[in-house]
Amino acid sequence: MPLTKFNPYHGQNIRLSNDSMVAYRENSFAHAITFSEKPLNPGEIFLVEIEKNERGWSGHLRIGLTQFNPKDKFQLPQYALPDLVNMGKSWIFAVTKSHNRVYAEDLGLDENEPYQSILGETDLIQTPQGSFSRSLLGPVRGSGTRETTDISLSATSVRRTQGNILPTDIGSRIGILYLVVNGKAEMHFLINGEDQGPCARNIPYKDGPLFAVVDVYGTTKQVRVIQLYGVTSLQNACRELVLRLVKKESVSNLPLPKKLKEYLCWEA
């Protein structure tokens, strides 16, 4: 399966690197809209990790879906929210330090009715595009992230305690997907492995393909697409494993070449 990437059409302040899997905002805090290279299929998760933040701005990452096709190279607005939303055919959600979850009253449900996550409870997440480990949805490093490891004869499993990491922190992983419900689509958004609930409903998905849209806005400076599907490279697999077992601040103490240490910290 091909790698998931950003589309070559993007805001004027965005620079893509690492085979279009990293989006960096060079200037200001605006004109930083990016898209998935291809439209999403129902149930397909588009996941990014916040790699760099920049102080001095307000607001954070925005993420969602749009039926505007970047192949058409339409005139991009400054911001995904509210500008792109006001143009229509777009459903965007602002990530905040807190208050991201959609609550029962927002869904028209009894407030005592427990919400059933679309991710289920198993360690293996199954989607129409393939299966992957639940651990890929959560942060592998960052402030407040603590990890312990269980080693058995058959496998190495990593249990994560997320501590105080915030959705807007470096290392946080934010995802978007949509499901078809009663002939319409509903958009779910994920933060560090937790389903936040359907933040948009009744999306007319039959009217056109739905692309993921990410606005590298405000304090968010750089994001990377996380590969969930297909066979990852040995290099990426080793990087993921090391970063689950070793805190980022401890990488410099490892007996490794400088370039490899930089690569492990996503600074290569």
URVENDA-V867722 format. One line per field, one symbol per residue. ss: DSSP state (H for helix, E for strand, - for the rest). phi: phi as a letter, one per 40 degrees, with the letter a starting at -180 (. if undefined). psi: psi as a letter, one per 40 degrees, with the letter a starting at -180 (. if undefined). A space follows every 50 residues. Layout:
BEGIN
ss: ???
phi: ???
psi: ???
END
This chain:
BEGIN
ss: -----E-------EEEE----EEEE-------EEEE---E-----EEEEE EEE--------EEEEE---HHH-------HHHHHHH---EEEEE------ ---HHHH----------------EEEE--EEEEHHHH--------EEEEE E----EEEEEE-----------EEEEEEEEE--EEEEEEEE--EEEEEEE EEE-HHH--EEEEEE----EEEEEE--------HHHHHHHHHHHH--HHH HHH----HHHHHHH----
phi: .cccbccccaccccbcafggbbbbccbfbbfbcbbccbcccdgccbbbbc babbchbbgadbaibaccccccfcccccbcbcdccccgfabbbccbcagc cccdcccgbccccccccccgbccbcbbccibacdcccbcbahdgcbbbbb bbccabbbbbbcfbccdccdgcbbbbabbcbfgbbbcbbbbfgbccgcca bfcccccicbccbbbcbgccbabbcccbbgcccdcccccdcccccbcdcc cccccbcdcccccccgbc
psi: hiihiiiehiieehhiafffehhhhdiaeaffhiiidiiiihehhhhihh diihieiiiahiiaiiehhddefihhididheddddeifihihhhidafe ihidddefiheehihhieeaeiehhhideiiihdddeiieiihehhiihh haddihihhhhebehideiheihhiiiiihhfeiihhiihhfehheiheh ifhgdeeiihiihhhgibehdhihhhhdiahiidddddddddeddhidee deeigiidddddddefe.
END
